[in-house]
Amino acid sequence: MTELKHRSEVEEKYTWDLTPLFKDDDSCVKAIEGVKVDVTAFQDKHQGNIETVEQAVLAIDDYRAILEELVLIGTYSNLRLSADRSDEAAQKLGALTGSLQTEVSTKTSFLTSELLDKDEDFLNAIGEAKADYAHFVEDLLRSKPYQLEPNVEKALAAFSSVFKGPYDLYQKTKLLDIDFGSFTVDGKEYALSYLAFEGGLESNPDKYVRRTAFKQFSDSLRKYQETTAGTYDIHLKQEKAEADLRGFDSVIDYLLHGQKVDRELYDRQIDTITEQLAPHMRRYAKLLKKEHGLEQMKYEDLKIPLDPDSEPEISVEESRKYILDALGIMGEDYTDMINRAFDERWIDFVQNKGKSTGAFCSSPYGSHPFVLISWSSLMEEVFVLAHELGHAGHFYNANRSQNIFDARPSMYFIEAPSTMNEMLMANHLLENSKDPAFKRWVISSIISRTYYHNFVTHLLEAAYQREVYKLVDNYETVTASALNKIKRDVIEKFWGDDVEITEGAELTWMRQPHYYMGLYPYTYSAGLTIATEMSQRILNEGQPAIDDWLNVLKTGGKENPVELANMAGIDITTSQPLENTIAYIGELVDQLEALTEELDK
């Protein structure tokens, strides 16, 4: 049995280097003290003194400078915690950062209130006086109907760190409190943890290892279901309270407003995939069942690879060549970023106790991106790394081309550049192999990782989340039993009679932090829809399509999701891109069935 190492025991060369943000914690603390001085001076200088357009521009200039420093502090603090949530120094720094963020929010809240107290002509004149702020003004005008009295806005800002409390509590419960123990199969003992389960045990080809791990993992989660549900309920009540205060008809409308997306696009993404993708994925489940000789296809069998023997093992060093070869078509500037990511330790590869699960990319304005991943030496990790480097490439371009107000696009679009890289990786591997077994592995990986993860796992999260918000909008308290029922109903509707939904599957809601991030889950499938269409354009058109895509990346958040997609030649106001993507997944399953038949012969 291999126990996870402590952070102090891992190889430093496979950890990220945070010194481009701050040399050490003391440097970050000094920066925190500096921002406290700056924000007090900002308030003294500008509050009640914004009478002319020139004064408004100057106030926004000073606010922008504070935000840029705050982003670096917040990123450093979050990354320290993500690497090891048991680190007491990181916890202390996180508390200081949270207090600072609350202070900044409170002392700068007057800026938005005073600007929105002006008429539209005054606000538009700000954008005319300084073009950098035209989009900032546009966002102000969108929010004007939902703006509250200045004292109310200030009070909400003062509670901002409290509102983040449920997410922090969820992470502590998940990563520090739950002890999954170990289990034994055929005389071999396996250590169980979030990292161990999601990093290999849930997809272990051995049926007994996989199913035993799932049962013990679920049994351990169940002990904390009431605490986790209670934590989530507090978060939901806070969202509902603010939605009501601001005059939105529902929490969903409130959250979609921030994404600059209307309800039609949101509902279509969930309903169309649930109805039209399910038959293709059920065929895929039947293929897994047949190839693995399973008497019954169970929920915990859905993550197994179709052909585990064809998946190569790969080192961190070897992954660079695969990624550079696949993403080289994006141009020299893009590949230079990838090389820098490896050479300058932008990526945290190690597995250690207390480290956040999954993978993510943090791309602070004013610095380079940082990627967290837990490397398992399976080829599948190359797709995960390519995904996160897609986020990195997005903000590497956007942050250099836009100011801090315009760099970040709507959440609806955020997963398009990341999933786009997965598609480019798959296309490259398929084009450069004639081995039917390897081709089958690549196609099954596209389905089981890229599409299953984004179009099934996260889509079912979105369908579940929509049902939860129906309860919230009816002012009902959310309980563990209610969440379990909603989750089970959603899973059963998608898989039908083709997959046995095992006891414990309903607890999957406990595993995702996305529910504390607004309407994030459905955006994975939205982004992958755009990425699928764009990758086909690149295959068919070459450089002109690549140029369009790079232009989209540089645009950042200066356009809304519909306009960004239009820049890529994709019309997401219709259902066609989504239907094309679902049809493409069906074609992949067709190819898998044909290759399997060929290999079986």
BELFENKA-V70570 format. One line per field, one symbol per residue. psi: psi as a letter, one per 30 degrees, with the letter a starting at -180 (. if undefined). Layout:
psi: ???
This chain:
psi: kjkkllefflkefglljgffekeaeeeeeeeeeeeeeeeeeeeeefkggifleeeeeeeeeeeeeeeeeeeeeeeeeeeeeeejffjeeeeeeeeeeeeeeeeeeeffffeeeeefflleeeeefeeeejffgeeeeeeeeefefgklkeeeeeeeefgeeeffeeeeeeeeeefeekjfbllkkhfkkkkkleeeefgeefgkfjeeeeeeeeeeeeeeeefgeeeeeeeeeeeeeeeeeeeeefgkfleeeeefeffhkleeeeeeeeeeeeefeeeefeeeeeeeeefghkekjlefffgkkeifffjllkleeffeeeeeeegfffleeefeeeeeeeeghfkjflklkfkklaklkkikkfallkkkljkggkfefeeeeeeefeeeeefeeefffllfffeklkfeffgeeefeeeeeeeeeeefgkfjeeeeeeeeeeeefdeeeeefdefeeeeeeeeeefeeefghkkkleeeeeeeeeeeeeeefbffkjjlkfefgffffkfffghaieeffeeeefeeeeeeeeeeeefbeeeeeeeeeeeffbgflleeeeeefggkjgflfeeeeeeeeeeeeeeeeeeeeeeeee.
